[in-house]
Every structure is written in C-alpha cells, then in structure tokens.
Amino acid sequence: MTSPSKDDAELKGARAVDRALSLLSMVGRHAERGAGLTDLVVQSGSNKPTVRRLLLALMRAGLVDQDERTRRYYLGEEAYVLGTLSSRRFGLLQMAQDGLRRISRRTEDSSFLSVRRDTFSLCLYREEGTWPVRTHALQAGFEHPLGIGAGSLAMLSALPDPEIDQVLAANADVIASKYPMINEEDLRRGVEETRAKGFSLNPGLILANSWGVGVAIRNPDGSIAGALSIAAIDSRVRPERQPELAGVLREEVDRIEARIGEMMASRSPSRAEPDQRKSLRRASR
C-alpha cells in the first residue's frame, strides 16, 4: 500500500508539472515579443521565486529560452521541434500556409491564420503583404478574446447562439478591462452583420487605422477549425473592396475545408461519399 507521504509527494510533483506547463503556455502566447518575468508572475498567480524556478526547469529542457539582453522569455528550440513534429498530425497551419501566401500576393495585404483557444482567439501565423504601409496590430502568438479582431469575430459568429452567450459572459471582465472601446452590444451587432454578409469586419475598433476582414474555417461537422483574415490600413478596406477581400479569403477557406474533409474521411472507418461531405459543409454554413 502506498504511504501517505508518497501520495503527497506525487501530488505535489503533479501540481508542479501543471504549473510549469501552464507557464510554458503563457510564454507561448507572447511568442513574438517575449514575456517578462513580472508579467508571468501576475498572470500565473504564483510568487516570483516559484515562477523563476519553473522557468529554469523549462530552460533546462530547452522548452524556454531567455534573451540575454532584454531578459525576456521566449519559446525554446525544443518547443519548436515538438511543434514541428505535432504539425504532421495537427496540420491546419501546414494546410493554410500556401493559401496565406496566395492571399497576400493577390491583395498585397497581410493575412493571418487564427485558431480558437477556449474563449480566446490565437494567431498562429502572419504572412506579410507587399503594400508599403502595413498594420502591425496582429502578430503570430497574439491572443484576443473571441470577437476582438476580424478572424476572432468570424469564429465567434460561427458558434451557436447559446455558446456565444457563454463566451461573452466568460470574457466580459477582460474585455471591459483591456478593450473598453468595445462593448457586448458591439460584439453582438458584429455577429449579426458577419452572418448576414458571410464575412466579418473589424472597422478599426482596436486601432483606428487598422481594419480587417475575416472568414471562419469549419470542420465537416460544422465546428470551428480556425479563421483566415486580412488586415490593412483603413484606406485599403473601403466598403467597395470588402467583398473582394472576403472572396479571396473564401476561396482559400473552401480549399482548406475540402482538405480537412479528405483528411478526416481517410481516418474514419466508414468514409462518407464526397457528395455527402459537400452537403454537410454547405449545411453547416
């Protein structure tokens, strides 16, 4: 029989692992700009010595790296290796990259792939456009509450109404704190307009001169896989150009959804016929 002291030690060890993995996730959310120790202490709710000790353990494992000059923390080389290996199985980014390059070549604007993380949207990838004046409101690794930003709003709008209610309730405090210029009424209006138009629009709500257009990516069962979006300065997202940008996004979303359907069908013991998969995708929109 296991002794109480051993049980306690195992529980303590498991909690330390949980805290370290949570900390790794926090560093990942600041992938481009790095995370400061003070920010990680505040976000984690742990004390400074504990956070520092866990960071050192993650650094020894190669999962976290610290910039010698700025002292900020970044994902380490081992995290990159693990992410590359996992991308072979969870290949949404791999599926989307060629499409993002096509989008940015055709529009000359920056394009993005975002995915849902619980009640938030996480930007996985940014493809730079060639237009000389760009907006930098969104970078890979940035995280926003669902509904904040074009791709994020596209994903929120694709949810069933009861789930939208839950998401808005869960994010109410953080939106009020970090995005006081946006209220729940704005987000609900954005959902209605997105569903009516077939694409989302961020009319400079976060930064006045940064506008965006987004389209959600769905799995064959209608659930959210992610979103593609375009961001540009306001003069490049005029009303007359918005449907054009949305059309470019929709072409690539259709390609990705078809590939997701093929991938899921190949893993399923009973494969749906192609016409059935197409009907299911149409019905879920």
N, C-alpha and C positions, 0 to 999 in steps of 0.2 A: 504493500500500500504506500502511495506517495505521501511523504511527510508534508505537513502544512507549510514548513519553511521553504520546501522545494516548490510547492504550488505558488507561494507568494513571489518567489524569485522568478518563476516562469511568467507570472502575470506582469510583474514589473518589467521584465525584458520585452514582453509583447507590447506593452504600452510605450516603451522607448522606441521600438520599431515603428509603431503607429505615428509617434510624434516626428520621427526622422523622415518618414515617407510624406507626411503632411508638409513638412518643411521643404522637402525636395519639390513638391508640387508648387509651393509658394514661390520658390526660386524660378521655377519654370514659367510662371506667369509673368515674370519680368525678364523674359529671355533676351530681349534686345538691349535693354538699358541697364540690366543688372539690379540686384536687390541689396539695399543697405542693411546692416545689422539691426539698427534701430527699428526699421520698418518690419523686419521679420519678427522681432520681439513683440511689437504691437500686434501684428496680425496673428501670431501664434498663441498669444496669451501666456507664454512661458517666460521665465525670467532670463536675463541676459546670459548668465553662466551656462544655463541648460541649452539655450539656443546655440551658443558658441561651441559647446561640447558636441552637440549633434551635427553641426556644420563640419567640424573637424573630422568626425567619423565619415560623413558623406564625402569629404575631400579625400580621405584615405582610400575610399572605394572608387575614386575617380568620377563620382556622380556629380560633384560640385567643384567649381574652380573659383579662386579668388584673384581678382585683378590686383597686382602688386601696387599699382599707383593709386587707384581710386578706392581700393579695399572693398569694392562691391562684389557680390557673389553672382556667379553665372552657372548654367548647366555645364557639367564637365564632359570630357571626351567619352567616358564610358556611357553616359546618358545618351550621347549621340549614337554610339554603337548599338545600344539596346533599342533606341528608337528606329534606327535603320533596319534592324532585324525584324522588329514588330511590324514595320510598314509593309513587309511582304505579306502579312496576314491581314492587317487593317489598312488597306491601300487606298483610302479615299484621296489622300494627298497625291499619291502616285497617279491615280486616275485623273486628277484635276489639273496637274501641272501643265500639260500640253495645252489644255483648253485655256488656262490663265494666260499663257504666252500668246495664244491666238487673240484673246480678248484685248490684251494690251497693245498688240501690234495693230489691230483693226481700229481701236478707239484712240490710241496714243495716251490713254489714261491708266492709272494704276489699278490693278484688280486684286481681289482677295478671296481666299477660302477661309470660311469660319465654320466652326462646329459648336454644337450645344454642349455645355458642361453644367448639368443640373439646371439651375435657373439663370445661368450666365451664358454668354457667347464668348468663345475663344478664337482669336485669329491665328490660324495655323501657318498661313503663307501669304506673302505680298509679292506680286510681280510688278516691277516698276514700269511705268509708261515712259514714252519719249517726249511728251509735251514738256517744254522747258519750265513751266510754272506748275508745281505739284503741291498737293496737300499731304501733310505727314500726321494727320490725326489718328491714323490706324497703322500699327506695325505688327509683325508676327510676334505673338506672345501676349499682346494686349487682351485684356478681358473686360467685358462690359455686361451689365445686367441685360437680360433679354429684352429687346425693344429699343435699346440705345444704340443707334447706328443702323445703316441700311441692311446689311446682312443679318444683323441681330433682329431687326424688326421683321424681316422676311421669315425668319424661323419662328418668332413669336406668333405671327399671323397664321402660320401653318398648323398651330396647335388647336385642339378642340377648345371651345369656349370655357368649360369648367377648369381646364388646365391653365388657360390664360389667367383666369381669376386667381388660381393658386400661385402662379409665378409672380404676378403683380403684387399680391399680398406679401409674399416672401421677400421681394426686393424693395418694398416701399421705403424702408428706412435708408438703405444705401442710395437709392435714387434721390430721396429728399436731401441727403447729406452731400452727395457728390455731383448731382445733376439738378440743382434747384430750378434751373430754367425749363425743366421738363416735368410735367405732372401726369397723373394717371389718365386724365381726360385726353391729353395729347397722345398718349400711347394707344388708348382705345380708338381714337379717331384714326391714328395711323394704321391700326389693324384693319379697320373698315375700308379705308382707302386702298390698302395693299390688296385685300381680297377683291375689291371692285376692279382694280387696274391690272392685277396679275403680277405686279412688282411693287417693291417697297421704295419709298423715297425719304431720304433724310435731308430736309431743306435747310441745312446749316444750323441744326438745333444745338449741336455740341460746340462747333466753331463756326462763326458766321459765314466764313468764306469757303467752308468745306462741305460740299454736298455729296450725296451718294445715292446709288440705285442698287437694289438687291433682289435676288430670286432664290427661293428655297430649293434645296435638293431633297427629294423624298426617296425613301426605300420603297420596294414594291408593295409593302403593306400599308403605305401612306405615312409611316412615321418619318421623323426628320433625320436626314443624314448629315445635312450641313447647309451652307448657303454660299453662293458666289455673289460678289458685289464689285462695283466700280466706284471710286471716289475721285473727285476732281474739284477744281475751284468753281465757284458758283457760276461764272460766265460760260462754263462748258457743260452745265447741266440745266440749260434752259428748257422750258416746257416742250418746245418743238423737238428737242433732241432726246428727251427722256424715253419715249417709246423705242427709239433706235437703239439706245444703250441696253434697254430691257430685252430687246430682240436678240442682241448679240449674246447676252447672258443666257437667255432661254435656249439658244442653240446648243451651248456648251452644257447646260444643265440636262437637256434631253440626252446628250451623248453619255454623260456620267450616269444618269438614271438607267439607261439601257445597259451599260456595263455592270452596274450593281445588280440589276436583274439577272443578267447572264451568270455572274459570279454566284449569286445566291441559289440560282437554279442548279448550277453544277454541283453545289454542296448538298442539295436536297435529295433524299432518296426517291421522291416522286416529283419529277420535273414538270412544271406547268408548261403547257404549249405556249409558243411565242405570242399568239393572238390573245391568249388569256392573260399573259403578263402585261401586254399593252393595254388591255381593257382595265386591268387593275390599277395601272398607273394613271390612266385617264380618270377613273372613278375617284381616285384619292385626291385629285386636284380640286 
